Amino acid sequence: MTPAITMLRFFIRRARPADIPSIRAMQERSMWILGGPYYQDEEIAGFLTRYGTMEDAVVAEGHFFVAENPAGKILGSGGWAHRQPAYAKRLGKSTRTEALPTVQGLFVDPAAARRGIASSIMTHIERDARDHCVRDIALTATLSGAALFERLGYLTGVREQLPLKNSSSFGCIRMTKQLERSRDLIPESVYWRFSA
């Protein structure tokens, strides 16, 4: 039997401070559900308690985006910033990645996963970064997100273990990309995705 085809409509816009509670709730839900196969419950809880999914200042910087459906529900988020995330000082020293702008807060609502939302947000992030003269960009990927970034051309760097307060650690991977070598995509403000 042929599976039903579901059409998902969404558009990408810049995040506003008023979006932050909804963004954070979506991000935490995503971490628990999509990150569940890669992390123990205590690791996710420890990460959310100590570091959280994003900082309000990243939205204020003006380079943070959300994917929103026609009903106004936030389906995904992500952006870039010159400021380093709160957990950066807990990572091993790397003069290359410490000096680079970073992708931060890329999450997708589990109910809308694997429908192109994360890739669409990354297209906007990279285009916006290039528009602001960024040529190299870094990120710290969760184990659940690393495969996506590899497909988007990010180079895998050092594997890290973020220390948590419960004496465990949270695995992640540093990655980088040279944006001047990226393939420019046709600008889109509205995306239609079809998935089984």
Secondary structure, DSSP 4 states (H G I P E B T S, - for coil): -PPPPEEEEEEEEE--GGGHHHHHHHHHHHHHHHSTTTS-HHHHHHHHHHT-S--HHHHHHT-EEEEE-TT--EEEEEEEESSPPGGGGGSPP-HHHHTS-EEEEEEE-GGGTTSSHHHHHHHHHHHHHHHTT--EEEEEEETTTHHHHHHTTPEEEEEEEEE-TTS-EEEEEEEEEEGGGSPPPPP-SEEEEEE-
